[in-house]
Amino acid sequence: MPYSAADHVATSWAHLQELLFQDTWDGRIGRFRSPFVYRGQRSKNYLLTTSLQRLGGNYFELEHHLLRNFRKYARDTAAVPAATASVWDWLALAQHHGLPTRLLDWTYSPYVALHFATDDLQAYHQDGIIWALNYVKAAEHLPDSLRDALRHEGSNVFTSELLAPVTDSLRNLESLQAEPFVLFLEPPSLDARIVHQYALFSLMSASQSVLHEWLAGHPELYFRIIIPAALKWEVRDKLDQANITERVLLPGLGGLSRWLHRHYSPRTGGPSSAFVNEDDMR
């Protein structure tokens, strides 16, 4: 996707804060309440393709079989939903545990997104990116039945309990409207990771619909923040000081180990001259 007027390049930590929190003032209530959700990626070249789409081939023919077999073989695990659980509960659980699905992970927290744009030291030679998508305005493009359900609930995003009475299957979801659409689904609190990451999922109406291509036709719904490679170390160190780390966002021994491994890794390469300050030169 080529750069557009919706792309902003952060020039400093202070500038990055301005970009992350732009357009978050809600004059109706006199509060800063962001209408955006955020997704952080380690490279600006990454797009919004789902893990299902990245399978390649006739992936759209495999979605039903992947989920059917996941439900069949997951029955003996403690995390399995109740027998009455909807397909949306199963889809969220499958995504959470790494099954290729049409869901994409997002967060309400710009700092959580910033963490995932800077957590991989092997990608520090690449510019990172934050996608910010206005989920409130995106809901205006939903089919009438889905918009009505949100309006009656007084919400802008779905839970599985809210979505299931309106549409009970992926096939039915696609049939609600000929024009592709995106909805946002808040998963149940499957574990502390979901809670700590302030997480939710995007869900396209058709498995073959690509979110960044859909957004290209709705430029008013999103903006992107480019994080230059030379700025990543400063961002990472300040996030660590703010306790936005793997130890917090990925609770458990795995997250603890990932945090310690990264925290004690030496910095490689010198800072770009564009970001050199007095501390760098001591």
Summary of the structure (lengths in Angstrom):
residues: 282
radius of gyration: 19.8
end to end distance: 40.7
largest distance: 63.4
contacts: 801
relative contact order: 0.17
helix: 44%
strand: 16%
